[in-house]
């Protein structure tokens, strides 16, 4: 996962969790196999609990200098 890819995923996550405030540094990513996934920091766990998010999906794609991402949250 490139730096641009991480930035794109963090930005999409930050925007999708609004109006709930999650700090930029509170959004952490890891690779699980070939897929990006969230590392559940205490702030992210709290956001998921308060927003009743049961699961998440992250899709990341690159094309040259561009990174495209989709973040989907499943509610209970």
BELGIGI-V521150 format. One record per helix or strand. SS is the DSSP state (alpha for helix, beta for strand). FROM is the first residue (numbers start at 1). TO is the last residue. If there is no record, write none. Layout:
# BELGIGI-V521150
<<SS | FROM | TO> <SS | FROM | TO>>
This chain:
# BELGIGI-V521150
<<alpha | 3 | 16> <alpha | 24 | 26> <beta | 28 | 32> <beta | 35 | 39> <alpha | 42 | 50> <beta | 53 | 63> <beta | 66 | 75>>
